[in-house]
Amino acid sequence: MIMNLAIIGFGNVGRAFARILLERKQDLEKRYGFQSKIKGIFELNGAFINEAGLNIKDIINLNPNEFEKHENWKSKVSANNLIPKLDIDIVVELTHTNIKTGEPGLSHIKTALNNGKHVITANKGPLALAFPEVQELAKKNNLYLRFEATTGGAIPVFHLAETALMGNKIISIKGILNGTSNFILTQMSRQNVPFSIALKEAQELGFAEADPSLDVDGIDAACKIVIIANSILKQNVTLSNVKIKGIRQITKDAIELAREDGYVIRHIASAENGKLEVSPRLVPENSTFAIEGTQNLIRFETDLAKEIYIIGRGAGGREATSAIISDLLYIHKKTQ
Ligand SMILES: NC(=O)c1ccc[n+]([C@@H]2O[C@H](COP(=O)([O-])OP(=O)(O)OC[C@H]3O[C@@H](n4cnc5c(N)ncnc54)[C@H](OP(=O)(O)O)[C@@H]3O)[C@@H](O)[C@H]2O)c1
């Protein structure tokens, strides 16, 4: 069966996903019998639509100001209006993260699930704010809602929990879930510089946004621990249930004092004893949690396997695509 797809949001991740699906076309068919057609690509001001399947090669190299010239471009159509009418199996929701309302992603996800389409998303906002609601909607409609790329980028957090660790009782989950704040803490410690200088370096290298608040104030990591708590620990929680403390107040002196005692400071997100927290914590300098740079880490504490750590890249279009493709193949396998 050919899987018909629509992508909503054609930015960094949307383009990487379309490109890699094209590059891997033969490979995915040969290894998994997976065949797909992208019938729609939705952007803010319109969409590429072709019920027979879009020619992705034509589209992936276009700049947004060239979209209108393409024969399949339709101006001023929106995903919420058109998705219900298209013959689509899976909607891949890749718009920007909005942690105030979850929009536009939340409406896209609900529209898809209310109209018989499975959903894959990399967008944390809707899930951090409304996980119980959208999960229930998927369940009610017998559809899959998959979100591996929302948390830890390329790291297979959810797949690991639901497959390899499935016989375990998972007691707690702790992690470094934001590469930007980990980079800043690493640089403060390595170069003995204050927060403001380390932040500036992160911004110059493209690791931090001009407005870094989501990262350094712990909101991004909090969204991820909420998704983990709901899906793996089966808690019924949203962002408002997380105790959050950022890293802006960490001083050079605090880092120096920690170092004298053999510790480093890391921004840790945890789901433990029913409580969710994101805060700077002391970790022994030789512990696995003392990872450096932009890497992400997740530690599962389980009853049988005890501690399991996974470390990897938490950001990047190709890395996120690794996670999205794993969700795509999961749905493909389950629906054959
Ligand atoms: N980048 C990463 O490394 C990474 C990793 C894991 C997860 N994620 C998550 O993946 C999602 C996408 O990330 P990204 O880096 O690709 O973001 P991005 O480059 O900002 O792309 C988002 C795209 O969505 C479009 N968009 C905005 N409103 C829309 C609407 N109503 N309908 C259709 N399209 C709309 C934007 O168009 P305009 O530019 O015209 O507004 C933009 O092209 C985010 O939620 C992010 O948190 C990203």
The ligand as a MOL file (V3000), in Angstrom:
LIG
                    3D

  0  0  0     0  0            999 V3000
M  V30 BEGIN CTAB
M  V30 COUNTS 48 52 0 0 0
M  V30 BEGIN ATOM
M  V30 1 N 15.1950 22.3030 13.8220 0
M  V30 2 C 15.4350 21.2940 14.6290 0
M  V30 3 O 16.5820 20.9130 14.8310 0
M  V30 4 C 14.3110 20.5730 15.3200 0
M  V30 5 C 14.5420 19.3500 15.9530 0
M  V30 6 C 13.4710 18.6770 16.5500 0
M  V30 7 C 12.2100 19.2480 16.5410 0
M  V30 8 N 12.0200 20.4800 15.9380 0 CHG=1
M  V30 9 C 10.6750 21.0360 15.8970 0
M  V30 10 O 10.1900 20.8340 14.5700 0
M  V30 11 C 9.3320 21.9140 14.1830 0
M  V30 12 C 9.8540 22.5450 12.9100 0
M  V30 13 O 11.1520 23.0650 13.1690 0
M  V30 14 P 11.9360 23.9080 12.0550 0
M  V30 15 O 13.3000 24.0980 12.5800 0
M  V30 16 O 11.7150 23.2770 10.7280 0 CHG=-1
M  V30 17 O 11.1350 25.2850 12.1240 0
M  V30 18 P 11.0220 26.4030 10.9840 0
M  V30 19 O 12.2480 26.3550 10.1340 0
M  V30 20 O 10.6280 27.6510 11.6720 0
M  V30 21 O 9.8020 25.8780 10.0820 0
M  V30 22 C 8.4680 26.0520 10.4020 0
M  V30 23 C 7.7200 26.2710 9.1080 0
M  V30 24 O 6.3200 26.3030 9.3570 0
M  V30 25 C 5.7560 27.3250 8.5280 0
M  V30 26 N 4.4500 27.7420 9.0570 0
M  V30 27 C 4.1720 28.6900 9.9820 0
M  V30 28 N 2.8360 28.7610 10.1750 0
M  V30 29 C 2.2700 27.8550 9.3390 0
M  V30 30 C 0.9250 27.4710 9.0550 0
M  V30 31 N -0.1120 28.0250 9.6950 0
M  V30 32 N 0.7120 26.5040 8.1210 0
M  V30 33 C 1.7430 25.9220 7.4730 0
M  V30 34 N 3.0470 26.2580 7.6910 0
M  V30 35 C 3.2960 27.2120 8.6200 0
M  V30 36 C 6.7980 28.4160 8.5760 0
M  V30 37 O 6.5790 29.3300 7.5200 0
M  V30 38 P 7.0880 30.8640 7.6970 0
M  V30 39 O 8.5760 30.7810 7.8060 0
M  V30 40 O 6.5950 31.5150 6.4580 0
M  V30 41 O 6.4480 31.3700 8.9440 0
M  V30 42 C 8.0770 27.6040 8.4280 0
M  V30 43 O 8.3870 27.3490 7.0630 0
M  V30 44 C 9.3190 22.8940 15.3640 0
M  V30 45 O 8.1520 22.7030 16.1140 0
M  V30 46 C 10.5710 22.5280 16.1460 0
M  V30 47 O 10.4680 22.7990 17.5220 0
M  V30 48 C 13.0370 21.1250 15.3130 0
M  V30 END ATOM
M  V30 BEGIN BOND
M  V30 1 1 1 2
M  V30 2 2 2 3
M  V30 3 1 2 4
M  V30 4 1 4 5
M  V30 5 2 4 48
M  V30 6 2 5 6
M  V30 7 1 6 7
M  V30 8 2 7 8
M  V30 9 1 8 9
M  V30 10 1 8 48
M  V30 11 1 9 10
M  V30 12 1 9 46
M  V30 13 1 10 11
M  V30 14 1 11 12
M  V30 15 1 11 44
M  V30 16 1 12 13
M  V30 17 1 13 14
M  V30 18 2 14 15
M  V30 19 1 14 16
M  V30 20 1 14 17
M  V30 21 1 17 18
M  V30 22 2 18 19
M  V30 23 1 18 20
M  V30 24 1 18 21
M  V30 25 1 21 22
M  V30 26 1 22 23
M  V30 27 1 23 24
M  V30 28 1 23 42
M  V30 29 1 24 25
M  V30 30 1 25 26
M  V30 31 1 25 36
M  V30 32 1 26 27
M  V30 33 1 26 35
M  V30 34 2 27 28
M  V30 35 1 28 29
M  V30 36 1 29 30
M  V30 37 2 29 35
M  V30 38 1 30 31
M  V30 39 2 30 32
M  V30 40 1 32 33
M  V30 41 2 33 34
M  V30 42 1 34 35
M  V30 43 1 36 37
M  V30 44 1 36 42
M  V30 45 1 37 38
M  V30 46 2 38 39
M  V30 47 1 38 40
M  V30 48 1 38 41
M  V30 49 1 42 43
M  V30 50 1 44 45
M  V30 51 1 44 46
M  V30 52 1 46 47
M  V30 END BOND
M  V30 END CTAB
M  END
